């Protein structure tokens, strides 16, 4: 996608053929910074601190983290240490485990002297596969937007999204925003309502920023405005991403997604989830009871950063002194609230049968 008119991915191999370059998302929207990851510790820190975030990108970055590890020590013990360290960085997004499993499976039976080259090759393939899957998902979702637009006789189509599931959350294209980009590029008049997404404000700082870079009309709203807009017919469709989708279609996404799904259900607004296949956890059926929900530092809730008139960026404490902070990072939307899952293979019902219809080769047998 584009930044100041130049094409970028969110992660790539540096010119030296070894270091990994990433866009530092913790610096956006006020500064566009590229960070070079040179060690396994760098990769783990980047994921944990959310310099890189978004389920698909976390997986790709972790794959490259394995590369950095085996480039220094290609032993089985080092590979297992790298696997465990990276897996522990974020507990909720299943793409992390999927990518690490792919890397260890690829490298385990190779001779040590060939592991580094094989690691970079497989990590590159994982990144390219993410781009291809999200581009295909975008085409599937854009077809939904075109169908909805036809019913409006050319009037602007209003899409509501939550958190950031755009290209910054993936290697490229995005998940929930991929249909928007495809539709916008095809000339469809589309506008995006962007939830600010407290407490980290990924909607405000990331989604709005990348939509602006691509020229997509958008408006930032407070998290609690979505229901009001739906009541007044100002939302035609909601599309969100997913960090983990169960084999029965429950969806785990950024905290607040569940409330948007409830409002959409009450107001007959279609509620779609963009779910590339690596985000589907075929081992879990009940999302509410089985998906681990990450609890992050309360400082993300009590502190906020912003830009002063002189251009400097500062962080301030907005909380009463002594108040306890609870920061649950994700919630689970039950399948019955989801209008459909948009995947790279097509759109299906959020159900075991729906997922099995698109992924008969992967779905577990009942």
Beta strands, then each sheet from edge to edge (+ up, - down):
strand 1: 2-3
strand 2: 6-7
strand 3: 11-13
strand 4: 20-23
strand 5: 34-37
strand 6: 157-161
strand 7: 190-195
strand 8: 218-221
strand 9: 237-240
strand 10: 244-246
strand 11: 251-254
strand 12: 270-274
strand 13: 280-281
strand 14: 303-307
strand 15: 313-317
strand 16: 330-333
strand 17: 340-343
strand 18: 346-348
sheet 1: 1+ 2-
sheet 2: 3+ 4- 5+
sheet 3: 8+ 7+ 6+ 9+ 12+ 17+ 18-
sheet 4: 13+ 10+ 11- 16+
sheet 5: 14+ 15-
end
